[in-house]
């Protein structure tokens, strides 16, 4: 596959494309998101399932990429996306498994580093049932803030090699190590578009948070189930639907005259 240079303004187009494709098959994407969410919840119930849960995230990202491409081609998103992934072949599925295990191990290492910095304060806070004032006091502790910042920075760094890697394995037939390398290179080479893309989603989230705050003040607890939860799920589904556009713009076939593996 050939790497393309992408203009910075294309980052906004990736977000626009996500909402456009989501409008084509909203129920199909909702079904895909629900299936992935329930699968992660089931894995989370298994003892010592941290590695397994994190290892499935590259596959979940790939499922949304496949779903977006199917929607663009006019094919049903759910459950055809799972059938298409299953038909990838043994070699590619093994490469995806190795990629998932590598990403899962990296995530566990990041969490371990964060715990070492804050002394396990974040984990203790998650189980804390004190008042809002006491929780705010704990959140202001320097060690906890340092641990949270370290986790966020390291996760952001991990997302760079992992961003295109599942798609490069699936459509580009690359090994998991080669996919991690070229994903990093593509993100760096098109960093302008990805910066615009990131700020675009942050802007959407801030706007949505403001709407949620207004709804909560007007309808209180009733808005949480009826409006707030669907809005939050729709946001993350749209983020998933946008992943394919980032890959399709950054990569193409080696032969310009050949049919593109991504459209």
The 8 nearest C-alpha neighbors of each residue, nearest first, counted from 0:
[[1, 252, 253, 251, 171, 250, 2, 254],
 [0, 2, 253, 251, 252, 250, 3, 254],
 [1, 3, 250, 249, 251, 0, 185, 4],
 [4, 2, 249, 250, 5, 1, 248, 251],
 [3, 5, 189, 249, 6, 2, 188, 248],
 [4, 6, 189, 3, 7, 249, 192, 9],
 [7, 5, 8, 9, 192, 4, 191, 189],
 [192, 6, 8, 191, 9, 10, 195, 5],
 [9, 7, 10, 6, 11, 192, 195, 12],
 [10, 8, 12, 11, 7, 6, 192, 13],
 [9, 11, 196, 192, 195, 8, 13, 12],
 [12, 10, 14, 9, 13, 196, 8, 15],
 [13, 11, 9, 15, 14, 10, 16, 8],
 [12, 14, 16, 10, 11, 15, 244, 241],
 [15, 13, 17, 11, 12, 16, 241, 18],
 [16, 14, 12, 17, 13, 18, 11, 19],
 [15, 17, 19, 13, 14, 18, 12, 20],
 [16, 18, 241, 240, 14, 20, 19, 15],
 [19, 17, 21, 15, 16, 20, 237, 22],
 [20, 18, 16, 22, 17, 21, 15, 23],
 [19, 21, 23, 22, 17, 18, 16, 70],
 [20, 22, 18, 25, 23, 19, 24, 17],
 [21, 23, 19, 20, 25, 24, 18, 17],
 [24, 22, 20, 21, 25, 19, 70, 71],
 [23, 25, 27, 26, 22, 21, 28, 70],
 [26, 24, 21, 28, 27, 22, 29, 23],
 [25, 27, 29, 28, 24, 30, 77, 31],
 [26, 28, 77, 30, 76, 24, 29, 25],
 [27, 29, 31, 25, 30, 26, 32, 24],
 [30, 28, 26, 32, 27, 31, 25, 33],
 [29, 31, 33, 27, 28, 32, 26, 34],
 [32, 30, 28, 34, 29, 33, 77, 35],
 [31, 33, 29, 35, 34, 30, 36, 28],
 [34, 32, 36, 30, 31, 35, 37, 29],
 [33, 35, 31, 37, 36, 32, 30, 38],
 [36, 34, 38, 32, 33, 37, 31, 39],
 [37, 35, 33, 39, 38, 34, 32, 40],
 [36, 38, 40, 34, 39, 35, 33, 41],
 [37, 39, 35, 41, 40, 36, 34, 42],
 [40, 38, 42, 36, 41, 37, 43, 35],
 [41, 39, 43, 37, 38, 42, 36, 44],
 [40, 42, 38, 44, 43, 39, 37, 45],
 [41, 43, 39, 44, 45, 40, 52, 38],
 [42, 44, 40, 41, 45, 48, 39, 52],
 [45, 43, 41, 42, 46, 40, 48, 39],
 [44, 46, 43, 48, 42, 47, 41, 49],
 [47, 45, 48, 44, 43, 49, 42, 51],
 [48, 46, 49, 45, 50, 51, 43, 44],
 [47, 49, 51, 46, 45, 50, 43, 52],
 [50, 48, 52, 51, 47, 53, 107, 43],
 [49, 51, 103, 53, 52, 48, 54, 104],
 [52, 50, 54, 48, 49, 53, 55, 103],
 [51, 53, 49, 54, 55, 50, 48, 42],
 [52, 54, 103, 50, 55, 56, 51, 49],
 [53, 55, 99, 103, 100, 51, 52, 56],
 [54, 56, 58, 53, 52, 57, 99, 59],
 [55, 57, 59, 58, 53, 54, 60, 52],
 [58, 56, 60, 59, 55, 99, 165, 61],
 [57, 59, 61, 55, 56, 60, 62, 165],
 [58, 60, 56, 62, 61, 57, 55, 63],
 [61, 59, 57, 63, 58, 62, 56, 64],
 [62, 60, 64, 58, 63, 59, 165, 166],
 [63, 61, 59, 65, 64, 60, 66, 58],
 [62, 64, 66, 60, 61, 65, 239, 240],
 [65, 63, 243, 61, 67, 66, 62, 242],
 [64, 66, 62, 68, 63, 67, 80, 69],
 [65, 67, 63, 69, 76, 64, 68, 80],
 [68, 66, 70, 64, 69, 65, 240, 63],
 [67, 69, 71, 65, 70, 66, 72, 64],
 [68, 70, 74, 72, 66, 67, 71, 76],
 [71, 69, 73, 67, 72, 68, 74, 76],
 [70, 72, 68, 69, 73, 67, 20, 74],
 [73, 71, 69, 70, 74, 68, 67, 75],
 [74, 72, 70, 71, 69, 75, 68, 23],
 [73, 75, 69, 70, 72, 76, 71, 79],
 [76, 74, 77, 79, 70, 69, 73, 27],
 [77, 75, 66, 27, 80, 79, 78, 69],
 [78, 76, 27, 79, 75, 80, 31, 30],
 [77, 79, 80, 81, 76, 82, 75, 31],
 [80, 78, 77, 82, 81, 76, 75, 83],
 [81, 79, 83, 82, 78, 66, 76, 77],
 [82, 80, 84, 83, 79, 78, 85, 62],
 [81, 83, 85, 79, 84, 80, 86, 78],
 [84, 82, 86, 80, 85, 81, 79, 87],
 [83, 85, 81, 86, 87, 82, 80, 62],
 [86, 84, 82, 83, 87, 81, 88, 92],
 [85, 87, 83, 84, 88, 82, 89, 81],
 [88, 86, 84, 85, 91, 92, 83, 169],
 [89, 87, 86, 91, 90, 92, 85, 84],
 [88, 90, 92, 91, 93, 87, 86, 94],
 [91, 89, 93, 92, 88, 94, 87, 95],
 [92, 90, 94, 93, 89, 88, 87, 95],
 [91, 93, 95, 89, 94, 90, 96, 88],
 [92, 94, 96, 90, 91, 95, 89, 97],
 [95, 93, 91, 97, 96, 92, 175, 174],
 [96, 94, 98, 92, 93, 97, 99, 91],
 [95, 97, 93, 99, 94, 98, 92, 100],
 [98, 96, 94, 100, 99, 95, 101, 93],
 [99, 97, 95, 101, 175, 96, 100, 94],
 [98, 100, 54, 96, 102, 97, 101, 57],
 [99, 101, 103, 54, 97, 102, 98, 104],
 [100, 102, 98, 104, 99, 103, 97, 105],
 [103, 101, 105, 99, 104, 100, 54, 106],
 [104, 102, 54, 53, 100, 50, 106, 105],
 [103, 105, 107, 101, 106, 102, 100, 108],
 [106, 104, 102, 108, 103, 107, 101, 109],
 [107, 105, 109, 103, 108, 104, 102, 110],
 [106, 108, 110, 104, 109, 105, 111, 103],
 [107, 109, 111, 105, 106, 110, 112, 104],
 [110, 108, 106, 112, 111, 107, 150, 113],
 [111, 109, 113, 107, 112, 108, 114, 106],
 [110, 112, 108, 114, 109, 113, 107, 115],
 [113, 111, 115, 109, 110, 114, 108, 116],
 [112, 114, 146, 110, 116, 115, 111, 150],
 [115, 113, 119, 111, 117, 118, 116, 112],
 [114, 116, 112, 118, 113, 117, 111, 119],
 [115, 117, 113, 146, 114, 118, 112, 142],
 [118, 116, 142, 143, 146, 114, 120, 119],
 [117, 119, 115, 114, 120, 116, 142, 143],
 [118, 120, 114, 122, 117, 121, 123, 115],
 [121, 119, 123, 117, 118, 122, 143, 124],
 [122, 120, 124, 123, 119, 125, 143, 117],
 [121, 123, 125, 124, 119, 120, 126, 114],
 [124, 122, 120, 126, 121, 125, 127, 119],
 [123, 125, 127, 121, 126, 122, 120, 134],
 [126, 124, 122, 123, 127, 121, 128, 120],
 [125, 127, 124, 123, 128, 122, 121, 129],
 [128, 126, 124, 125, 129, 123, 134, 122],
 [129, 127, 126, 130, 124, 125, 134, 131],
 [130, 128, 127, 133, 134, 131, 132, 124],
 [131, 129, 133, 132, 134, 128, 135, 127],
 [130, 132, 134, 133, 135, 129, 136, 128],
 [133, 131, 135, 130, 134, 136, 129, 137],
 [134, 132, 136, 130, 135, 131, 129, 137],
 [133, 135, 131, 137, 136, 132, 138, 130],
 [136, 134, 138, 132, 133, 137, 131, 139],
 [135, 137, 133, 139, 134, 138, 132, 140],
 [138, 136, 134, 139, 140, 135, 133, 124],
 [137, 139, 135, 136, 140, 134, 143, 144],
 [138, 140, 136, 137, 141, 135, 144, 143],
 [139, 141, 143, 137, 138, 142, 144, 136],
 [142, 140, 144, 143, 145, 139, 138, 117],
 [143, 141, 117, 145, 144, 140, 146, 116],
 [144, 142, 117, 146, 145, 140, 141, 120],
 [143, 145, 147, 141, 146, 142, 148, 140],
 [146, 144, 142, 148, 143, 147, 141, 149],
 [145, 147, 113, 117, 143, 149, 116, 144],
 [148, 146, 144, 150, 149, 145, 143, 151],
 [149, 147, 151, 145, 150, 146, 144, 152],
 [150, 148, 146, 152, 147, 151, 145, 153],
 [149, 151, 147, 153, 148, 152, 113, 154],
 [150, 152, 154, 148, 149, 153, 155, 147],
 [153, 151, 155, 149, 154, 150, 148, 156],
 [152, 154, 156, 150, 155, 151, 149, 157],
 [155, 153, 157, 151, 156, 152, 150, 158],
 [154, 156, 152, 158, 153, 157, 151, 159],
 [155, 157, 153, 154, 158, 159, 152, 160],
 [158, 156, 154, 159, 155, 160, 153, 161],
 [157, 159, 161, 155, 156, 162, 160, 154],
 [158, 160, 183, 162, 157, 161, 156, 186],
 [161, 159, 183, 179, 182, 162, 158, 157],
 [160, 162, 158, 164, 159, 163, 179, 157],
 [163, 161, 159, 158, 160, 164, 182, 165],
 [164, 162, 182, 166, 165, 161, 167, 246],
 [163, 165, 178, 167, 161, 179, 166, 182],
 [166, 164, 168, 167, 61, 163, 57, 169],
 [165, 167, 169, 168, 164, 163, 170, 61],
 [168, 166, 171, 164, 170, 165, 169, 178],
 [167, 169, 173, 172, 165, 166, 171, 170],
 [168, 170, 166, 167, 172, 171, 165, 91],
 [171, 169, 167, 166, 172, 168, 260, 261],
 [170, 172, 167, 173, 168, 169, 0, 166],
 [173, 171, 168, 170, 169, 167, 91, 174],
 [174, 172, 168, 171, 178, 167, 177, 175],
 [175, 173, 177, 176, 178, 94, 168, 172],
 [174, 176, 178, 98, 177, 94, 179, 173],
 [177, 175, 179, 178, 174, 180, 98, 173],
 [176, 178, 180, 174, 179, 175, 173, 181],
 [177, 179, 164, 175, 181, 176, 180, 167],
 [180, 178, 160, 182, 176, 164, 177, 181],
 [179, 181, 177, 183, 178, 182, 160, 184],
 [182, 180, 184, 178, 183, 179, 185, 177],
 [181, 183, 163, 160, 185, 179, 184, 180],
 [184, 182, 160, 186, 180, 159, 181, 185],
 [183, 185, 181, 187, 182, 186, 188, 180],
 [186, 184, 188, 182, 187, 183, 181, 189],
 [187, 185, 189, 183, 190, 184, 188, 182],
 [188, 186, 190, 184, 189, 185, 183, 159],
 [187, 189, 185, 186, 190, 184, 4, 191],
 [190, 188, 186, 187, 191, 192, 5, 185],
 [189, 191, 187, 193, 192, 186, 188, 194],
 [192, 190, 7, 194, 193, 189, 195, 6],
 [7, 191, 193, 10, 195, 190, 194, 189],
 [192, 194, 196, 190, 195, 191, 10, 197],
 [195, 193, 197, 191, 196, 192, 190, 198],
 [194, 196, 10, 192, 198, 193, 197, 199],
 [197, 195, 10, 193, 199, 194, 198, 11],
 [198, 196, 194, 200, 199, 195, 193, 201],
 [199, 197, 201, 195, 200, 196, 202, 194],
 [198, 200, 196, 202, 197, 201, 195, 203],
 [199, 201, 203, 202, 197, 198, 204, 196],
 [202, 200, 198, 204, 199, 203, 205, 197],
 [203, 201, 199, 205, 200, 204, 198, 206],
 [202, 204, 200, 206, 201, 205, 207, 199],
 [203, 205, 207, 201, 202, 206, 208, 200],
 [206, 204, 208, 202, 207, 203, 201, 209],
 [207, 205, 209, 203, 204, 208, 202, 210],
 [206, 208, 204, 210, 209, 205, 203, 211],
 [209, 207, 211, 205, 210, 206, 204, 212],
 [210, 208, 212, 206, 207, 211, 205, 213],
 [209, 211, 207, 213, 208, 212, 214, 206],
 [212, 210, 208, 214, 209, 213, 227, 215],
 [211, 213, 209, 215, 210, 214, 208, 216],
 [214, 212, 216, 210, 211, 215, 217, 209],
 [215, 213, 211, 217, 216, 212, 218, 210],
 [214, 216, 219, 212, 218, 217, 213, 222],
 [215, 217, 213, 214, 219, 218, 212, 211],
 [218, 216, 214, 215, 219, 213, 222, 212],
 [217, 219, 215, 222, 221, 214, 216, 220],
 [220, 218, 215, 216, 221, 222, 217, 214],
 [219, 221, 223, 222, 218, 215, 224, 216],
 [222, 220, 223, 219, 218, 224, 225, 215],
 [221, 223, 226, 225, 218, 220, 224, 219],
 [222, 224, 227, 220, 221, 225, 228, 226],
 [225, 223, 228, 222, 226, 221, 227, 229],
 [224, 226, 222, 223, 227, 221, 228, 229],
 [227, 225, 222, 229, 228, 224, 223, 230],
 [226, 228, 223, 230, 229, 222, 211, 224],
 [227, 229, 231, 230, 224, 226, 223, 232],
 [230, 228, 232, 231, 226, 227, 233, 225],
 [231, 229, 233, 227, 228, 232, 226, 234],
 [230, 232, 234, 228, 233, 229, 227, 235],
 [233, 231, 229, 235, 234, 230, 236, 228],
 [234, 232, 236, 230, 231, 235, 229, 237],
 [235, 233, 231, 237, 232, 236, 230, 238],
 [234, 236, 238, 237, 232, 233, 239, 231],
 [235, 237, 233, 239, 238, 234, 232, 240],
 [238, 236, 240, 234, 239, 235, 17, 233],
 [239, 237, 235, 241, 236, 240, 234, 242],
 [240, 238, 236, 237, 241, 63, 242, 235],
 [239, 241, 237, 17, 238, 242, 63, 67],
 [242, 240, 17, 238, 239, 244, 243, 13],
 [243, 241, 245, 244, 239, 240, 64, 246],
 [242, 244, 64, 246, 245, 241, 247, 67],
 [243, 245, 247, 246, 13, 242, 241, 248],
 [246, 244, 242, 243, 248, 247, 249, 13],
 [245, 247, 243, 249, 244, 248, 250, 163],
 [248, 246, 244, 261, 250, 249, 245, 243],
 [247, 249, 246, 245, 250, 244, 5, 3],
 [248, 250, 3, 246, 247, 2, 245, 5],
 [251, 249, 2, 1, 247, 3, 248, 246],
 [250, 252, 1, 0, 259, 2, 253, 261],
 [253, 251, 0, 259, 254, 1, 255, 260],
 [254, 252, 0, 1, 255, 251, 257, 2],
 [253, 255, 257, 252, 256, 1, 258, 0],
 [254, 256, 257, 252, 253, 258, 251, 259],
 [257, 255, 254, 258, 252, 259, 253, 251],
 [256, 258, 254, 255, 259, 252, 253, 260],
 [259, 257, 260, 256, 252, 255, 254, 261],
 [260, 258, 261, 252, 251, 257, 262, 255],
 [261, 259, 170, 258, 252, 262, 251, 171],
 [260, 262, 259, 247, 251, 170, 68, 250],
 [261, 247, 259, 260, 68, 71, 251, 248]]
